[in-house]
Each structure stands twice: as structure tokens, then as C-alpha cells.
Amino acid sequence: MTRRSTGLTAEIRELLIQRSLARRLRTAAEPPPAMPAAPAAGPASVPDANCRFDLHPGYLQLRIINEGAARLGIANPYFHQHEGVVGATTRIGGRPFVNFGSYNYLGLSGHPEVSAAACRAIDEYGTSASASRITSGERPVHRELERELAAAYEVDDAVAMVSGHATNVTTIGHLFGPRDLVVHDALVHNSALQGIQLSGAKRMAFPHNDWAALDALLATHRRGFERALVVIEGLYGMDGDYPDLPRFVEVKRRHRAFLMVDEAHSFGVMGAHGLGIREHFGLAGGDVDIWMGTLSKTLAGCGGYIAGEAALVEHLRCLAPGFLYSVGMPPPLAAASLAALRLMRREPWRVRQLHERGARFLALAKAAGVDTGLSAGIAIVPALAGGSLRAARLSAALFERGINVQPILYPGVPEKAARLRFFLAYDHDEAQLAGTVDALAEELARL
């Protein structure tokens, strides 16, 4: 017991040393404080740190972290090369693993029907749209997908884009500007933050899932701006919890604000038929102004979409830079997502089984004393480790035991909230769930 405590102290000391060194190198790489203007001395006066990527402060920090981890015997837990279709199980380096690192919640990526749809689209349209959709990149499969997405949300229309991250960036960045206010959950995704920054709007955050705090914030600040947007998520990817959406709808109506819900993780996962947080709460599609989602998770493709009223979608389709100036989604991917959407709606048992697996894993983890944070146990269950070094070592120990689960480290989350993040799939079986929790509890006890 004493040795374990001493070792942990040494690890923390090493981490602090590395961070201190990172700050020193970052400071050394920065140019000196601005001085009174002097005659230009030519290119030779530009410091190396300002014209070399290997001296960029971000890269120096990355090197220090990697070298420090190597000295502590921690292998890089990222960029493993998976062999074959990834779902509840996978193969890495020829070894089989129980897999908790995939968004393939319903097993639709790799499903024969989905793969066949992609193959037919390749034969008919090729592998690329070869142009932006407004010029020569439009294909019937794009509009079919958008119509069925709109029908799933019971709204007028939808528009599909080539990147989920870029969908948030271009939608928020284009629709809002310096005279507007964007208020967001403190844990909202980076893509939304990037979009707010691009827009130039005033940005304010409210505590996670706290609709009352949002209400108070809008009561104080809403009148000082033209448009106001509230951004939340349907299912939070780091914590596996969700907002009380009806309350947020009430607040946005009271303050005449727009409400945007990012359903990257919740569509295909929440609700009896996988139709997302709207179905979970029994709300109408029009209760939310901007529905955003991704095609790269449950829907087995790649890209993002916006669904809502006709004026919103037409505006984005014709003027949003991330759509207007980008190549159209590859037809095979659009066809795959369309097939996955139809399959999900035809076979709701997949969603029910996912709910059962998630609830079972959460119950087992809690019974074993694992800190699962805020998780509702729908498809995402974190295991809080208490620090980045502990999370990295825990991930490595489980990997050695044939379990693939990635750590989430600082600065992705606060240092004390570093964790492993378990993504559940509908076809994880009881033995896989119970065996993983047993291994997790044993390795946590060893740290």
C-alpha cells in the first residue's frame, strides 16, 4: 500500500516537471514583448520559432508529453490500426479485442444491406461527386437522404454536408454575427465553439445541463442583442448524459431565442426507434429550430446534416460557405447512410437491445465501485480515473487484457476528470460486459 502511494506521488511529480518544462519552452519560443517601433532589419531578424513548425509551441508541448509518457512506460493509446469491420469486437495487430472505441452503435456499418447500397452507388455514380452540389455535384441520392432525414425529424427539409465538424462551424458561423448572442452548455462540442468564434457573436456559457442558469442569463442579456442562439447536445459524448429538452424549449420560447440541438450521439441511440432526444421526450420536430446530427456514427457514413424549416435549409444550401464551396458528399456514403437510416427504422429491436446493453454495463460498473460520472447508461459510459496518468495506464492495462477502450486526457477534460470512455454496441454480449467490468475494477484497484 505504501509503495503504491509513493509511486503515484512520483508520477504526479514527473507530470508537474513536464508541464513546467513545457511552459519554459513555450515561453522561450515566443517573441519578446513588443518594443517601440524600429527600422525593419529584414527577414534575418525573424526568430526561428516564428518560421519553423518543429519549434511551434504546440508541437513542443506535444513532444514533451510524448517523451514524458515514454519515460514512464506508457505507450501511445491512439491510432491503433484496426483490421476489418469494427463493432463490438475488432482485431488490432492480428489480435482479437472486445471493442469499446467505436460509434457503430447499431452495427449498421458493415451490414450487408448498407454495404450493398454503397456498392450500387459506386457503380452508378462513381466514388466522388466531383464538384460542389450547387454546380455539378448534385445526385438523386443526396436529396433522397435529406428527405428521409427531414421525415425522421418531422420537419420541412434537411441538408447534408461532407463533415460533421464543419456542419456546426459553417451553420453557426454563417447564420449569426457580431450583433448576436450565442449561449451554450459548458460542455458543448469543439465544433460549436469554432462556429461561434467564426461568427463573431458574443459567446456566453452556462453550467452543464442547467436550464435555470440559462434562463437567468438570457433574462439579463437577451435584450442587448439582435438574434440569440442556444446550443446544447442531445447526448453528451464525454459524459453520456442528456439535457431536460422540454425545459430548454420553454426557456428559448420565453426569450425569443433560437435553439440548436447537436444530435451527433443521440440520433440512432435515444428514443424507442432511435429517432433521438425528440422521440425520447415526445416533442414535435418544430419545437427545436436547428437539428444537427452526424452521419458517421449510427448512420454508417460520414458527414453531417441540418434539419429544420424550409427557410433555414434553403438559406444554408444556397449560401453557407461550408456547403456552397465544398464538394458534394460522395454518393456511396450518402447511399450507405440512407440504407442505414431505413434499416434502423425497420428494425427498432437494435435500439432496444442497445438500451439494454448500456443499462446493464452501467449497473455492473456501479456495483463494482467504478465512478461513472453523470452517465445515463444509454450508449456512453465513462470510467473516471482521477488523472491523466492513471487513465493512460488503465487503458494500457486493459489493452493487454484484450479490451480496447481509449483514455480521455487533459486538456480534453479537466485533469481530475480524466477517464476511459466506453462506447456500447447493441451486440456486446453479457460475457463481454461482465468480463470488462471485472477487468476494469481489478486494474483500478492496482493503480
N, C-alpha and C positions, 0 to 999 in steps of 0.2 A: 504493500500500500504506500509505504514511504517512497519507494523507488519510482512508482508511477507519478506521484506528486512532484518529485524532483525533476523527472523528465519533462513533464508538462511545463514547469517553470522555465526550463532551458529552452523549450520550443518557443514559448512566448518571448523570452529574451532575444532569441535569434530573429523572430519576426520584427521586433522593435528595432533591432540593429539594422535589418534590411530596409525598413521604412525610413530610418534616419539617413542611411546612405543614399536611398533614392531621392530624398529631399535635397541632400547636398549636391548630388549630380545634377538634379533638375535646376537648382539654383545656379550652379556653375555653368550650365548650358544656356542660361538665359542672358540676354544682353544686359549691360549695366543700366542703371536708371537714366532716364532721359536727361541730357545736359543741354545747355544753351546751344542754339544752332551754330554750327561751324562750317566752313567751306568743305564741300564734298571731297573726300580723299580717293574716290574711285572704288571699283569692285574689291580691291585688296583689303579694304577696311571692313568688309562684311565678315563677322565671326564665322568660323567653321560650323558652329552649332546652328546657324541660320541658313545653311545651304547644303547640309548633309543629313540624309534620313537616318544614318546609323548613330547620329548624335541628337536626334529628336527626343525631347524629354519623355514622351510616351513610350518610345521604343526602349530607352534606357531603363525606364521603370519596369517594362515587361521583361527585359533581360535579367534584372536584379531578382525579380520574383521567380523566374525560371531557374536561375542559378542557385538561389536560396533553397528552393524546393528540392533540387537535385542533391544538394549537400545534406539535406535532411532525409534523403532516401525516398522522396515522394515522386513517383512517375507522373508524367503528364496524363491526366484522365480524359483528355479531349482528343478529337479527331481520330478515333478508332475507325478502322476500315471494316465495314460490315459486308458480309458475303451473302447475297441473296435477298429475298424479301424480308423486311424487318417487321416484326409484330410482337407477340407475347414472348417469342424466342428469337434468337439471332445466332449467327456464327461470326466470330472475330478471330482471325489468325488460325482458322481451322478448328477452333474450339466452340462447343455449344454453350450458350448463355441463356439464362432466364433474363428477359429484357424488360426494363422499366424506363427506357430512354426514348420511346417513340410516341408520336402523336397519332399513330394508326389505331385510334380508339376502337373502331368497329371492324377492323380487319378488312377494310374495303380497298386499300392499296394492295395490289397483288391478287385481288379477287378475279377469277377468270372472266366474269362478265365485264368488269371495269377494264381489264387489260385488252379484251377483245374490242371494246369500243374505241380505245386508243389506237389499236392496230388498223381498224377500219378507217379512222380519220387520217392516219398516215397515208393509207392507200389512196384516199380521195383528195386530200388537201396538202400532203407533204408534211414535213416536220416543223415548218415555220409559217407564220402568217406573212412574213417577208415585207411588211410595211405597217405603218400605223393604220389603225382601223378606219380613220376618217378619210384616208386616201385609198389604198388598195388592200388593206388587211382584214376587211370585214368578211366573215364567213357565217353561214346559217347556224352553225353550231354555237357560235358566240351568243346570238340572240335567243336560241333555244335555252341555253343555260341561264341567261338573265331572266327570261320569262318564268322559268321554274323556280328560281331563287325568289323572285318577287311573289310568286304564288305561295311559297313556303312562309313568307312573312305577311301575306295578305295585304300587300301594298301595291302601288301602281306599277313600279318598274325597278330595275336594278342595272348596275353597270359593273362589269368585271375587268379587273386590271391585272397587270403581269406580276405585281409584287404586293404582298400583304402589308409590309412596312411602308412602301411607297403610297399605298392607298390612303393610309392615315395622314401621311405627310402632305400629299397633294390636296386631299379633301379639306383638311383644316387650314392649310396654308393658302388655299385659293379662296375659300368662302369667307374668311374672316381677315380683319385688318387692324391697323393701329387705333382706330376709334372703338374697337370692340373689346369685350372681356371674355376670356376663356377660363373657366373654373373646372378643376379636375381633381379626381381622387388622388391622394398622395402616392398611391401605388400603381398609377396608370402606366401603360407601356411606353417605352422609349419612343416609339414611332409617333405617338400622340404628342409627346413633348417636343419632338423635332418639328412636327407640323405647326404647333403653337409658336415656336421660335420663328419659323419661316413667315408666319402670318404677320408678326409684329404686334399682335394683340397683347393686352395686359394679361398676365398669367397669375392666377392665384390657386393654391391647393387647399383642400380641406382634409381632415383626418379620415383615414380609411373607412369607407362604408358609412360615414356619419352624415346622414341626410339632414339632421337637425343643424349641424355645423354649416352645411351648405346653405340651408335656409337663412340662417343668420348672416352669413357672408353676403348673399345676394340682397338681403334686406338693407344692408349697409352700402353696398357698392353698385348695385344694378343700375340705378338712375343716372350714373355718371358716364354711361357708355351707350352706344347705338345698339348693336347686337350683343347678345350674351349666349355663350355655349357652355353646356355642362358635359364633361366627358367622364364616363365610367366604363367598367368592363362587365361582361356577363358572368364570367368565371375567371378569377384571378390566377394567372399561370404560375405564380410563385407560391401562393398560399392555398389555392384550392377552395376558396370561399367565394360567396357571391353577395351582391347588394340586395336590399329590400326594394326592388324596382318600382312597385306601386308608389312608395313614398317619394322616390325621386321624380316620378311622373307628376305627382301632386306639387312638389316644390317648383319644378320647371314651369308648370302652368301658372302657378301663383305669381311668378316673377317674369312671365312672358319671355322665357329663355328657350333656346333650342336644347334638346337632349340627344347626345350621341352615345350609343352603346357599342362597344367593341366586343364582338362575339367570336373572337379568334378561337377560344377554347370552349365556349358554351354551346355553339351551334353544332348539332350532331351528338351532343352529350347530355344537355339538360332537356327536361320535358319528356313526357311518355313516349313521344315519337321522334325525339331528337331535334325538335324544332326550336330549341334554345330557351333562353330565360323568359321569353314572351309566353311560350307554351307552359312553362313551369308555373308562372303566376296567372295564367289565363287572361292575358292582356290582348288588346287589339293591336294590329300592326301600326296603326296610326298614332298610338299612344307615345311612340318614340319617333323623333324627327329624322334621325340618321342611324340606320342599322349598318354596322360594318362587320365584316367577317373575312375569314381566310378560306382558301380552297386547299391549302397544303396540309391540313390536319385530317379531320374526319372525311373530307370530300376528295382525298386521294389525288390531288393535283398540285398546282402551285399558282399563287396569285392571291388577290383579294377582291372584295366586292363592296359596293354600297347599295343599299336598298332603301326605298322611301317613295315620296310623292313624285309625280312626273316632272314637276318643275326642277326639283333637286337633281334628278338623274339626267335630265336633258342638259342642264347647266354644266354638270361635270363632264358629260360625254362630249360636249362641244368646246369647252373652254379650260378644263382643269389641265395644267401642264403635264402632270404625271400620266395622264391618259392620252392627251392630244399629241404629245411629242414622243410617245413611246410606241414601240412595235406592238402589234396586237398579240394577245395571248396565243401561244402555239395551239393550233386546232386539236392535236392529240390530247393535250392537257385539258382543254375545255370539254372535250368528249368524255374523258375519264371522270371529271368532276360531275358532269351531267349524269353519267351512268351511276356513279356512287350516290348521288342525291336520290335518284329514282329507286335504287336498291335499298337505301336507308328507309325510305318512306314505305316501301313494300314489305320490309322485314323489321318491324319495330321490336321484335324479340331481341335483336342485337343490343339495342339501347337498354332494355330491361335487364339483360344479362350484365351489361357494363355497370349499371347501378348496383346490382347485387355484388359484383366483384369489388367495386370501390368501397361499399359499405362494409364488406367482410374484411378487407385489408385494413381499413381504419380501425375497426373493432379489435382485430388481432394486435395491431400496433399499440393501441392504447392499453390493452390488457397486459402487454409486455413492458409497459412503462416508457414507451417511446413518446417523446414530445412531438406531436403532430400539428402544433400551432393552431391555426384557425380553420383547418381543412373541414369541409363538409362531407368528404369521402365520396364525391361523385366520380371523379376520374383522376384527380391530382391529390397526392398525399405527401407533404414534406415530412422529413425527419430532421428536426433541429439538432445540430451537433455542438453548438456553443462556441464555434470559432472556425476560421478557415482551415487551419492546420488539421484540426480534428476532422472536419468534413472531408478534406482531401485524403487523409489516412483511412477514414472509414470507407470511402468509395473504393480505394485501392484494395482494402482487405476483402470487401465483398466481391470485387472483380476476381481476386484469386480464388474465391469460392464459387465462381461461375455465375455471378449475378452482376448484370450491367446496370448501373444507376449513376448518374453524373452528380457531382457536387456543385452547389451554387455558392460562390465565394464572394468575399468583399472585393470590389465595390458593388457587385451586382445586388447584394443585400448588405445591411449593416453587419459589421464584424461578428457581433454576438449572435446574429441570426443566421449565420452560415448553416447550410443544410444539404441534405440529399433530397432530390425531388423525384418521387416515384410517379410515373405515368402508368395508369392502369389500362388494360385492354380487355375487351369483352371475353376473350378466350384464355385469360390467365386461369389456370385450374387451382383447386384447393391446395394441392400439394405444393405448387409453386408459391402461392401466397403464404401458407403457413411456414414453409421452409425458409422463405426470405425473411419473414419477421423473426424467426428463431435466430437466423444468422445475424441479422441486424442487432438484435438485443445482445447477443454474445459479443459482437465486436464493439458495441458501445460500452459494454462493461469493461473491456480490455483497455480502452483509451484512458 
